[in-house]
Amino acid sequence: MTTIKDVAQEASVSVATVSRVINSNGYVNEDTRKKVEAAVEKLNYKPNSVARSLFKKESKTIGIIVPDIKNPYFPELVRGVEDYLIEKGFTTILCNSDEDPEKEQLYLDVMKQKYVDGVIIVSNTIEPSVINEYDMPVVALDRSIHKDVPTFIINNREGGRKATNHLLDIGCQRIAHIKGPELIENAEERYLGYMDVIKQQDWFHEDYVIWGNYDQKESARATMALLEKHPEIDGIFAGNDVMALGALKAADYLNIKVPQELAIIGFDGVDLTEMTAPELSTISQPIYQMSTHAAEALIDLIEGRPIKHQENIFPSTLIQRQSTNSVKENVTWLQKSL
């Protein structure tokens, strides 16, 4: 492996001069700089990134903490962050926290030791006081942490209203909701959006809200129990696309036709929703745009530039697919089941 000493010998200069050229630190006359750069290229010299990070207290590395890498939403979110950062000369470290505060703190400890330059966090479990212990720029994505931490999210409550109103618009008369984890901010906001629309309906029953915990299998089990107890339900708004897939699986198991007998809509807009049969309707987030803006804000913080807005809220979009084709013609079936 080529060393800095080899480069110095090839260019007939000192090791200190090579270091100044590589790190752009200190004066070197132009002819000498060109000799060093030619030697670096000829010998294919790669600076020791660990040594540089120890010396400069920076690593050109960004940490990303997500709660569940199995959920297809988060890889899509990370993709936008990574694409932006690689263009800016930064690499990424991906950490899966499982919504465990101890794991999140462990990852932050390691990042601090490795002189990671900044962190993008997707979490509702990490405390603001923990963030304050680490002297590094932090940006919150998908979920807010604290008013002083720049945040990039969508209006989840509005999205919940869009989903529920859509089911009403296509003719659903009994609409249930599959809710995400209790302590997750966006799960609560999507539920509140559902309630904004449904609470005035005289048919609403508290049993129509079930827990899916952003998990496909849990959602499938809960949906089967719901539909067996309340066969009158003809619409389901799932709080994320993964739970919507679970609901679709439950309907198939119970031989309930989608959308003829049951309409289903999810939330997030992951690519997987286009690959199901029937294809799933969803409330789509601008995942790539939101994540690249978060990455841009983090680089601004790292390089000392001001952030325009601490809270950045993006709109959602209703995407109607096969799972919510109009069910108005199926009112007769609904009436028979009541």
Secondary structure by P-SEA (a helix, b strand, c coil): cccaaaaaaaacccaaaaaaaaaccccccaaaaaaaaaaaaaacccccaaaaaaaaccccbbbbbbcccccaaaaaaaaaaaaaaaaacbbbbbbbccccaaaaaaaaaaaaaacccbbbbbcccccaaaaaaccbbbbbcccccccccbbbbcaaaaaaaaaaaaaaaacccbbbbbccccccaaaaaaaaaaaacccccccccccccccccccaaaaaaaaaaaaaacccccbbbbccaaaaaaaaaaaaaacccccccbbbbbccccccccccccbbbbbccaaaaaaaaaaaaaaaaaacccccccbbbbbbbbbbcccccccccaaaaaaaac
